[in-house]
């Protein structure tokens, strides 16, 4: 299969990513894009059991688990905002 890039902007982005070391070859970039793009299954509503996170990604529950039991208040302090003069 031959894929022809006709846009100089797209070619420049591919070269930039390769130069930065994000991808070794254009094929690596295409593979990653295809893996990360949604397919028909991911576009359909999923049950909780079907939800999967990408490798290395944590849920909010996992992120805040170490703070459990510390009685932290994450509400916004309304008095800390700056006054706004509308007149």
N, C-alpha and C positions, 0 to 999 in steps of 0.2 A: 504494500500500500504506500502510496506517495501522497503526502499532505503538503500543499503549497501555501505558504504564508505570503499573502499579497499586500498586507498592510505594514508599512515601515514601523509604525507605532508598536504593533504586536511583536514584530521581530525584535525591536529594541527592548521591549519588556522581557522577552525570552532570554535575550543575551544578558540583560542586567541580572536576572535571577540566576543564570548559570555562572556569571562572573562573581556573584556574591557567594556562590557555593551552595545555594539552595537546591540546585539540581545539577547533575553531572551531564545529562544529555536532554535534548528536547523531548525524547520519549519518556524520561522520568517525569517531566513537567506534565505532559499529557496524561500519563498514568495517574498522577496525583489529582489532577483536575477531575478525571472521570471517577475516581474513587470517592471524591468529596462531593460530587454533584448528586442531587437527589434523584432517585429513580421512582418508578410508580409505587413501589412498596412504601417508601419513606414519605411520599406525598399523601398517602391515605392515612386517616386517623389511626393511631396505634394505641393498643392497650398498654398499661403500665409494664406488663411482662415483656412486651415487644420492644420497649424503649431501650436502646443501647447507647452508651456514650463512646465517643472516640477514645482510643487508647491514650492514657495520660490525662484525661479530663475528669474532673470531680463534680459531683452534684453540690448544690448549696448545702445540703445536709452534711455531706462529707467535709466541706470547707469549714463550716462552723462547729463541727463536732468537738474540737478541742475547747471551745468556749462554753460548752454545755455546763450548766450548774453555776455559772459565774454571775447570774442575775444582772446581765448587762442590759441597758436601755438604749435601743437604737432609734428611738423617736427623735424627731427634729426639734431643736430648740427654737421656738418661734421668736424669742426675744433677741436672738443673735443676728437676725437679718438687718440689713442697712435700711434706714428710712428712705423713702422715695418721695421726692417733692413733685407732685403732679400739677402744681399751680403755676 
